[in-house]
Amino acid sequence: MPTIPTDFVNYKSTPVFTPNNIPKMFLHLHNTRAGVYGKIIVIAGSLKFYGFTERRGEIEQEIVIAQDETAISPPEYWHKVEFMTDDTSFRVDFYAQRDSDIVAENRSERND
């Protein structure tokens, strides 16, 4: 499992998602943007993370993330998630390099 570099900071988090409010894109193939790590945090239940070799590629990993566990999706990595239980809830924290434009843009959005 990849790790988030030490000079990266959490610049944004999603709301807590459940089977009732998850945006459909999370359940289908998507990727994180360049320079961004996603940290998936399971709050309750369990979630399956699928990682792909490339867009529309083969599955290269399947990880079950249990309650109080996390998984990291590296920049530009194609993936999707699947709820394993009806009571599953999770959020995603996004990390970028401390001095990056991504972090600066999100700071200015918070100040508007």
C-alpha positions as CSV (number, residue, x, y, z in Angstrom):
1,M,0.0,0.0,0.0
2,P,1.4,3.4,-0.9
3,T,2.1,6.0,1.7
4,I,1.5,9.8,1.6
5,P,4.7,11.8,1.5
6,T,5.5,13.6,4.7
7,D,5.5,17.0,3.0
8,F,1.9,16.5,1.9
9,V,-1.0,18.1,3.8
10,N,-4.8,17.4,4.0
11,Y,-6.4,20.1,2.0
12,K,-9.9,18.8,1.5
13,S,-12.2,16.1,2.8
14,T,-15.5,14.7,1.5
15,P,-18.6,14.4,3.5
16,V,-19.3,11.0,5.1
17,F,-20.7,8.7,2.4
18,T,-23.1,5.9,2.9
19,P,-25.0,3.7,0.4
20,N,-27.8,6.3,0.5
21,N,-25.7,9.4,-0.4
22,I,-22.6,8.3,-2.3
23,P,-22.0,10.1,-5.6
24,K,-22.2,7.4,-8.3
25,M,-18.7,8.3,-9.6
26,F,-17.1,6.6,-6.6
27,L,-18.8,3.3,-7.5
28,H,-17.4,3.5,-11.0
29,L,-13.9,3.7,-12.4
30,H,-12.3,7.1,-11.6
31,N,-8.9,8.4,-10.6
32,T,-7.3,11.0,-8.4
33,R,-5.8,14.0,-10.0
34,A,-2.1,14.5,-10.6
35,G,-0.3,15.4,-7.4
36,V,-3.1,14.2,-5.1
37,Y,-3.4,11.2,-2.8
38,G,-6.7,10.1,-1.5
39,K,-6.9,8.5,1.9
40,I,-10.1,6.4,2.3
41,I,-11.2,6.2,6.0
42,V,-13.9,3.6,6.8
43,I,-15.9,4.8,9.8
44,A,-18.3,1.8,10.0
45,G,-18.8,-1.4,8.1
46,S,-16.4,-2.4,5.4
47,L,-15.6,-1.2,1.9
48,K,-13.8,-2.9,-1.0
49,F,-11.3,-0.9,-3.0
50,Y,-10.4,-2.0,-6.5
51,G,-7.3,-0.8,-8.1
52,F,-6.7,-1.0,-11.9
53,T,-3.6,-1.2,-14.0
54,E,-4.9,1.6,-16.2
55,R,-8.2,3.1,-17.4
56,R,-10.4,0.2,-18.4
57,G,-7.5,-2.1,-17.5
58,E,-7.4,-5.3,-15.4
59,I,-7.9,-5.3,-11.7
60,E,-4.5,-5.4,-10.0
61,Q,-5.6,-5.3,-6.4
62,E,-8.7,-5.7,-4.3
63,I,-8.5,-4.5,-0.7
64,V,-11.2,-4.8,1.9
65,I,-11.0,-1.8,4.2
66,A,-12.7,-2.6,7.6
67,Q,-14.0,-0.1,10.2
68,D,-11.3,2.2,11.5
69,E,-8.9,1.2,8.7
70,T,-7.6,3.3,5.8
71,A,-6.3,2.8,2.3
72,I,-4.4,5.2,0.1
73,S,-5.0,5.8,-3.6
74,P,-2.0,7.5,-5.2
75,P,-2.1,10.3,-7.8
76,E,-3.7,9.4,-11.1
77,Y,-4.5,5.8,-10.0
78,W,-7.7,4.3,-11.5
79,H,-9.9,2.8,-8.9
80,K,-13.5,2.3,-7.6
81,V,-15.1,1.2,-4.3
82,E,-17.9,-1.2,-3.4
83,F,-19.9,-1.2,-0.2
84,M,-19.6,-4.6,1.6
85,T,-22.2,-4.0,4.2
86,D,-25.4,-1.8,4.4
87,D,-24.1,0.1,7.4
88,T,-20.8,1.1,5.7
89,S,-19.8,4.8,6.0
90,F,-16.5,6.4,4.9
91,R,-14.9,9.6,3.8
92,V,-11.9,10.5,1.7
93,D,-9.2,13.0,2.8
94,F,-7.2,14.5,-0.1
95,Y,-3.6,15.4,0.3
96,A,-1.2,17.4,-1.9
97,Q,2.3,18.9,-1.5
98,R,2.2,21.6,1.1
99,D,3.5,24.4,-1.3
100,S,1.5,23.2,-4.3
101,D,-1.0,25.3,-6.3
102,I,-3.7,22.7,-5.3
103,V,-3.3,23.5,-1.7
104,A,-3.1,27.3,-2.4
105,E,-6.3,27.2,-4.5
106,N,-8.2,25.3,-1.8
107,R,-7.1,27.7,0.9
108,S,-8.3,30.7,-1.2
109,E,-11.6,28.9,-1.8
110,R,-12.1,28.5,2.0
111,N,-11.4,32.2,2.5
112,D,-14.0,33.4,-0.1
